[in-house]
Amino acid sequence: MNAFRQVLLPIALIALAGCALRPAGEDAERQRAADAGRPFTDTVVLRPFPANPTPEDYLNIAFLRNADLHERYWEWRAAIERIPQDSSFPNVALPFSTMFSGGSRDVAGEGMQKLWNRTTLGLSNDPMSDIPFPTKLSTAGRKALQEARAAGLRFEAAKFLLQLRVLSTCDDLALLAETIRLRQADAELLRLTVRLAAVRAQTAGGQPDILKAQTSLDMAENELSNLRTQVAAADAKLNALIGRPATDPAPLPASPPALRPLPAADADLIRLASERSPALQALAREVAGKEEALALAKQAYLPDFGLSLSVTGSVAQTLGGMLVLPTRLEAIRAGIEEARANLQAAAAARTQYERDLAASFVLNLYALRNDDRQIKLFEETIIPRARQMIELAQNSYSTGELPFADLVEAERELLNARLVTAQLIVERDKALLAIESWSAVDAEAMVPRSAN
């Protein structure tokens, strides 16, 4: 029986040291991270870059290659690995000693004791670490789990922020392409004006007209050159987001983005943002983690302890313990107040972010609705009117009632109206992208409350 106790007790102590009070939900968080991280951990064969990539193509490449997104993912994985570290018991120490005294006698009082009877073997917790009260470990594990969940939500928020940045940059590139096309058409009209002014100068002496027309053409061509130099900068910005070499060219889009509907009501969108925003949920998890930190700080009043077991051959067996009393009362109270202050700070940060998010939604919704109004005005009134003015100008020019310069001016007014419309469409799409990113849902998936 004594031999059984001598074996069983060390095994029990080692088993206790090797376990951890892991919180419920850790396995689910690990699985969520594994599912989300397959593009970062598995070997992914990238498809060749499309000849005419869509914004979705750019976005898919960015999700695989963007280094900031990879960083967020591995921060999440690192936070998960804090859970077993914070909820585990301390290491086990195995001290031993041997007596070399020549005067030692055996139990019969004769001769030198055997080496086994002069050797003391021990088993204890790490002398540098007391054994925490079990509730402290479970609370520390829950705190680490909340922090890991917050890191996972920050990863999701980073994905939606990357989506916003990539698609907004695609919008900028589409607007730049449309502006170049319209300015090229404008320059062609001015070249016609210059040629006509040159003919008139030879026959009727219109030198001021040719100077004015040539100046307008030079300014238009200068603007066109400036626009073309912006293409490389826009390509570099997009390439940085999707992990391509900065100098690789990106094909210019053939048209501005299509107008996408926003079916949900404004109030529903704001509610959706507060319910689904990953960044807001991450702050909520951080608040929950601070609550566990406060609970852990309060448990500092609970004593820690130590255990030790020693065997000196067949001579003696000793089981000892130590109780570590929480005598640093001022430090404990300060730790509790620090944890409470951190909790209040995290709660205030969450509240302010929620307010800022609502304000951002209101601003984006206002911009989107105002852009809708202006787009409708230009597409249904101003552009048709400009085309009508061109028809009238062409008729008047054909009968000699209107100079060619006035006809060209009417054509340029239409080009300017089309450019303003393209700018409004892009600004509207950016506002919609912001709404989608912060609410973590595509506009096409938004359903009005009345339809539920």
C-alpha positions in Angstrom: 0.0 0.0 0.0 2.8 2.4 0.9 4.5 1.7 -2.5 1.1 2.3 -4.2 0.8 5.7 -2.5 4.4 6.6 -3.3 3.6 6.0 -7.0 0.0 7.4 -7.1 0.6 10.7 -5.5 3.5 11.9 -7.9 1.4 10.8 -10.9 -1.6 12.8 -9.6 0.6 15.9 -9.1 2.1 15.6 -12.5 -1.3 15.1 -14.1 -2.6 18.2 -12.3 0.3 20.2 -13.6 -0.2 19.0 -17.1 -3.8 20.1 -17.4 -5.5 23.4 -18.1 -8.9 24.8 -17.2 -9.8 25.6 -20.8 -12.9 27.7 -21.3 -16.0 26.5 -23.2 -15.9 27.9 -26.8 -12.2 27.6 -27.4 -12.6 24.7 -29.8 -15.3 26.5 -31.8 -12.9 29.6 -32.0 -10.1 27.4 -33.2 -12.3 25.8 -35.9 -13.5 29.3 -37.0 -9.9 30.4 -37.4 -9.0 27.2 -39.3 -11.9 27.7 -41.7 -11.1 31.4 -42.3 -7.4 30.8 -42.6 -7.4 28.1 -45.3 -6.3 30.7 -48.0 -3.4 31.6 -45.8 -2.3 28.2 -44.6 -3.1 25.9 -47.5 -1.3 25.9 -50.8 -3.4 28.0 -53.1 -2.7 28.0 -56.8 -3.3 31.5 -58.1 -5.0 31.8 -61.4 -3.4 33.9 -64.1 -4.3 37.6 -63.9 -7.3 38.1 -66.2 -6.8 40.2 -69.3 -9.8 42.3 -68.4 -10.2 42.0 -64.7 -13.4 42.9 -62.9 -13.5 44.6 -59.5 -14.4 41.1 -58.1 -11.3 39.7 -59.6 -9.2 42.3 -57.9 -11.0 41.7 -54.6 -10.4 37.9 -54.8 -6.7 38.4 -55.4 -6.5 40.9 -52.6 -8.1 38.5 -50.1 -5.3 36.0 -51.0 -2.3 38.3 -51.2 -2.8 41.4 -49.0 -0.2 41.4 -46.3 -2.2 43.5 -43.8 -5.0 40.9 -43.9 -2.4 38.1 -43.4 -1.1 40.0 -40.4 -4.6 40.3 -38.8 -5.1 36.6 -39.3 -1.9 35.5 -37.6 -2.6 37.9 -34.8 -5.9 36.0 -34.3 -4.1 32.7 -34.3 -1.6 34.0 -31.8 -4.4 35.3 -29.5 -6.0 31.8 -29.6 -2.7 30.3 -28.4 -2.8 32.5 -25.3 -5.8 30.6 -24.0 -4.0 27.4 -22.9 -1.0 29.4 -21.6 -3.2 31.5 -19.3 -5.4 28.7 -18.1 -2.7 26.1 -17.4 -1.2 25.1 -14.0 2.5 25.9 -13.4 5.3 23.5 -14.3 6.4 20.6 -12.1 9.9 20.7 -10.4 11.8 17.5 -9.6 14.5 18.3 -7.0 16.9 15.7 -5.8 19.9 15.5 -3.4 22.4 12.9 -2.1 24.2 12.7 1.2 28.0 12.1 0.9 28.7 12.1 4.7 31.1 9.2 5.6 29.6 8.9 9.1 26.1 8.0 7.9 24.9 4.6 9.2 22.2 2.4 8.0 19.0 1.8 10.1 20.8 -0.9 12.0 23.5 1.4 13.0 26.2 -0.4 11.1 28.1 0.6 8.0 27.5 3.2 5.4 23.9 3.7 4.2 23.1 2.5 0.8 23.0 5.2 -1.9 19.2 4.9 -2.3 18.7 5.6 1.5 21.1 8.7 1.2 19.2 10.1 -1.8 16.2 12.4 -1.5 13.9 12.8 -4.5 11.3 15.5 -4.6 8.2 16.6 -6.6 6.8 20.1 -6.3 5.4 23.0 -8.3 7.8 25.3 -9.9 9.4 27.3 -7.1 9.1 30.5 -9.2 5.3 30.0 -9.6 2.7 29.3 -7.0 -0.3 27.1 -7.9 -3.1 29.6 -8.5 -6.5 29.1 -7.0 -8.4 27.1 -9.7 -11.0 29.9 -10.3 -8.2 32.2 -11.3 -7.1 29.9 -14.1 -10.6 29.5 -15.4 -11.2 33.2 -15.3 -7.9 33.9 -17.1 -8.8 31.4 -19.8 -12.2 33.1 -20.4 -10.4 36.5 -20.6 -8.0 35.1 -23.2 -10.9 33.6 -25.1 -12.7 37.0 -25.3 -9.5 38.6 -26.5 -9.1 35.9 -29.2 -12.7 36.4 -30.3 -12.0 40.2 -30.5 -8.9 39.4 -32.7 -11.0 37.2 -34.9 -13.6 40.0 -35.4 -10.8 42.5 -36.1 -9.7 40.1 -38.8 -13.2 40.1 -40.3 -13.3 43.9 -40.0 -10.0 44.1 -41.9 -11.5 42.0 -44.7 -14.4 44.4 -45.1 -12.0 47.4 -44.9 -9.8 45.8 -47.6 -13.0 45.3 -49.7 -13.8 49.0 -49.3 -10.3 50.1 -50.2 -10.0 47.8 -53.3 -13.4 48.5 -54.7 -13.0 52.3 -54.0 -9.7 52.2 -55.8 -11.4 50.4 -58.7 -14.0 53.2 -58.8 -11.2 55.8 -58.9 -9.7 54.0 -61.8 -13.0 53.8 -63.6 -13.6 57.5 -63.1 -10.1 58.3 -64.3 -10.7 56.2 -67.5 -14.0 57.9 -68.2 -12.5 61.3 -67.6 -9.7 60.5 -70.1 -12.2 59.4 -72.7 -14.4 62.5 -72.3 -11.4 64.8 -72.3 -10.0 63.2 -75.4 -13.4 63.9 -77.1 -13.2 67.4 -75.8 -9.7 67.9 -77.2 -10.9 66.6 -80.6 -13.6 69.2 -80.7 -11.1 71.9 -79.8 -8.8 70.7 -82.6 -11.7 71.2 -85.1 -12.1 74.7 -83.7 -8.4 75.5 -84.1 -8.5 74.3 -87.8 -11.6 76.3 -88.5 -10.1 79.4 -86.9 -6.9 78.9 -88.9 -9.0 78.8 -92.2 -10.9 81.9 -91.1 -7.7 83.7 -90.2 -6.4 83.2 -93.7 -9.6 84.5 -95.3 -11.1 87.0 -92.9 -8.2 87.8 -90.6 -9.5 86.3 -87.3 -6.1 86.1 -85.5 -7.6 86.6 -82.0 -10.0 83.6 -82.6 -7.2 81.3 -83.5 -5.1 82.4 -80.5 -8.1 81.8 -78.2 -8.8 78.4 -79.7 -5.2 77.3 -79.6 -4.9 78.3 -75.9 -8.0 76.3 -75.1 -6.6 73.3 -77.0 -3.2 73.5 -75.2 -4.9 73.6 -71.8 -7.1 70.7 -72.7 -4.1 68.6 -73.9 -2.2 69.6 -70.8 -5.1 68.4 -68.6 -5.2 65.2 -70.7 -1.5 64.6 -70.1 -2.0 65.1 -66.4 -4.8 62.6 -66.4 -2.7 60.0 -68.2 0.2 60.4 -65.7 -2.3 59.6 -62.9 -3.0 56.2 -64.4 0.4 54.8 -63.2 -0.2 56.2 -59.6 -3.7 54.6 -59.5 -2.3 51.3 -60.8 0.4 51.4 -58.1 -2.2 52.0 -55.4 -4.3 49.1 -56.5 -1.3 46.8 -56.9 -0.2 47.5 -53.4 -3.6 46.3 -52.1 -3.6 43.2 -54.2 0.0 42.2 -53.8 1.2 42.8 -57.4 4.4 44.7 -58.4 3.8 48.4 -58.2 4.7 49.0 -61.9 2.4 46.3 -63.3 -0.3 48.0 -65.4 -4.0 47.5 -64.7 -6.4 47.8 -67.7 -8.6 50.8 -67.6 -12.3 50.0 -67.0 -14.5 50.5 -70.0 -17.2 52.4 -68.1 -18.1 53.8 -64.7 -19.6 51.3 -62.1 -23.2 50.4 -62.6 -25.8 51.9 -60.3 -26.8 49.4 -57.7 -30.0 49.7 -55.7 -30.1 50.1 -51.9 -33.4 48.4 -51.0 -33.3 48.8 -47.2 -34.6 51.8 -45.4 -32.2 54.2 -43.7 -33.3 53.2 -40.2 -32.9 49.6 -41.1 -29.3 50.2 -42.3 -28.3 51.9 -39.1 -29.8 49.0 -37.1 -28.0 46.6 -39.4 -24.7 48.3 -38.8 -25.0 48.1 -35.0 -25.9 44.4 -35.2 -23.3 43.2 -37.8 -20.3 45.6 -37.7 -17.3 43.3 -37.0 -15.3 46.3 -35.6 -18.1 47.1 -33.1 -18.5 43.4 -32.1 -14.7 43.3 -31.6 -15.0 46.2 -29.2 -17.8 44.4 -27.4 -15.6 41.3 -27.0 -12.8 43.5 -25.6 -15.3 44.9 -23.1 -16.2 41.3 -22.1 -12.5 40.5 -21.8 -12.0 43.6 -19.5 -14.9 42.3 -17.4 -13.1 39.0 -16.9 -9.9 40.9 -16.1 -11.8 42.7 -13.4 -13.1 39.4 -12.0 -9.5 38.0 -12.1 -8.2 41.1 -10.3 -10.8 40.6 -7.5 -9.7 37.0 -7.1 -6.3 38.2 -6.0 -7.7 38.1 -2.5 -7.8 34.3 -2.8 -4.6 32.6 -1.6 -2.4 30.6 -3.8 -0.6 27.5 -2.6 2.3 25.1 -3.2 2.7 21.4 -2.9 5.8 19.2 -2.4 6.5 15.5 -2.1 9.9 14.0 -1.2 11.2 10.5 -0.7 14.5 9.7 1.0 15.1 6.1 0.0 13.2 3.8 2.2 13.9 6.0 5.2 11.3 8.8 5.0 8.5 10.1 2.8 7.3 13.7 3.2 4.3 15.5 1.9 4.3 19.3 2.4 2.3 22.3 1.4 2.5 26.0 1.4 -0.3 28.6 1.6 0.6 32.0 0.0 -1.5 34.7 1.7 -2.6 37.8 -0.2 -0.9 40.3 2.2 -0.2 43.0 -0.5 -3.7 44.5 0.1 -2.8 48.0 -1.3 -1.4 46.4 -4.5 -4.5 44.2 -4.8 -6.9 47.1 -4.5 -4.8 49.1 -7.0 -5.0 46.1 -9.4 -8.7 46.0 -9.0 -9.1 49.7 -9.7 -6.8 49.5 -12.7 -8.9 46.7 -14.1 -12.1 48.6 -13.4 -10.6 51.7 -15.1 -9.6 49.6 -18.2 -13.1 48.3 -18.3 -14.6 51.8 -18.3 -12.2 52.9 -21.0 -13.1 49.9 -23.2 -16.8 50.5 -22.6 -16.4 54.2 -23.5 -14.4 53.3 -26.6 -17.2 51.0 -27.7 -19.9 53.6 -27.1 -18.0 56.3 -29.0 -17.4 53.9 -31.9 -21.0 53.0 -32.1 -21.9 56.7 -32.2 -19.2 57.4 -34.8 -20.5 54.4 -36.8 -24.0 55.8 -36.7 -22.8 59.2 -37.8 -20.8 57.7 -40.6 -23.9 55.9 -41.8 -25.9 59.0 -41.7 -23.3 60.9 -43.7 -22.9 58.2 -46.3 -26.7 57.8 -46.6 -27.0 61.5 -47.0 -24.3 61.5 -49.7 -25.9 58.5 -51.4 -29.4 59.9 -51.4 -28.1 63.3 -52.6 -26.1 61.7 -55.4 -29.2 59.7 -56.4 -31.1 63.0 -56.7 -28.4 64.6 -58.8 -27.8 61.6 -61.0 -31.5 61.5 -61.8 -31.4 65.3 -62.6 -28.5 64.9 -65.0 -29.7 61.7 -66.7 -33.3 62.7 -67.0 -33.1 66.4 -67.5 -29.6 68.0 -68.1 -28.1 65.5 -70.5 -31.3 65.1 -72.7 -31.5 68.9 -72.7 -27.8 69.1 -73.8 -28.5 66.7 -76.6 -31.4 68.7 -77.6 -29.3 71.9 -77.7 -26.8 70.1 -79.9 -29.6 69.2 -82.4 -30.8 72.8 -82.4 -27.2 74.0 -82.8 -26.6 71.6 -85.7 -29.7 72.7 -87.5 -28.8 76.4 -87.0 -25.2 75.7 -88.2 -26.4 74.0 -91.3 -28.5 77.0 -92.2 -25.6 79.4 -91.4 -27.4 81.0 -88.5 -24.9 79.7 -85.9 -21.1 79.8 -85.9 -19.2 76.6 -85.7 -17.7 77.6 -82.4 -21.1 77.7 -80.8 -21.8 74.2 -82.1 -18.6 73.0 -80.6 -19.5 74.7 -77.3 -22.8 72.8 -77.2 -20.9 69.5 -77.8 -18.6 70.4 -74.9 -21.5 71.1 -72.6 -22.7 67.6 -73.2 -19.3 66.1 -72.4 -19.1 68.1 -69.2 -22.6 66.9 -68.1 -21.5 63.3 -68.8 -18.4 63.8 -66.7 -20.3 65.3 -63.8 -22.7 62.3 -64.0 -19.8 59.9 -63.9 -18.3 61.6 -60.9 -21.7 61.4 -59.1 -22.0 57.7 -59.9 -18.6 57.0 -58.5 -19.2 59.0 -55.4 -22.5 57.2 -54.9 -20.8 53.8 -55.3 -18.2 54.7 -52.8 -20.8 55.7 -50.2 -22.6 52.4 -50.9 -19.3 50.5 -50.5 -18.8 52.2 -47.1 -22.2 51.2 -46.0 -21.7 47.6 -47.1 -18.3 47.4 -45.5 -19.3 48.8 -42.1 -22.5 46.7 -42.0 -20.7 43.6 -43.3 -23.4 42.8 -45.9 -23.7 43.4 -49.6 -26.4 45.8 -50.8 -28.0 43.1 -52.9 -28.5 41.0 -49.7 -30.3 43.8 -47.8 -34.0 43.2 -47.5 -36.4 45.9 -46.5 -38.0 45.4 -43.1 -41.5 45.4 -44.7 -40.5 42.4 -46.9 -39.7 40.2 -43.9 
